Amino acid sequence: LITLLATVLAMILLPETKGRPLPDSLLDTKRYHGTNPKRHADSRQDESNVPLKE
């Protein structure tokens, strides 16, 4: 009974069972949550510090 309950809860709660793969590392968590750092409002300031290729 406990195993059945744990299986049902895991299928409901875990993101991997909802079609979203789990991130390979903690650095990939932003990508999987849909927040792209380049689309962030503060990224304009960060991109201005990057030297352009000539």
Buried (B, 14 or more C-beta within 10 A) or exposed (E): EEEEEEEEEEEEEEEEEEEEEEBEEEEEEEEEEEEEEEEEEEEEEEEEEEEEEE
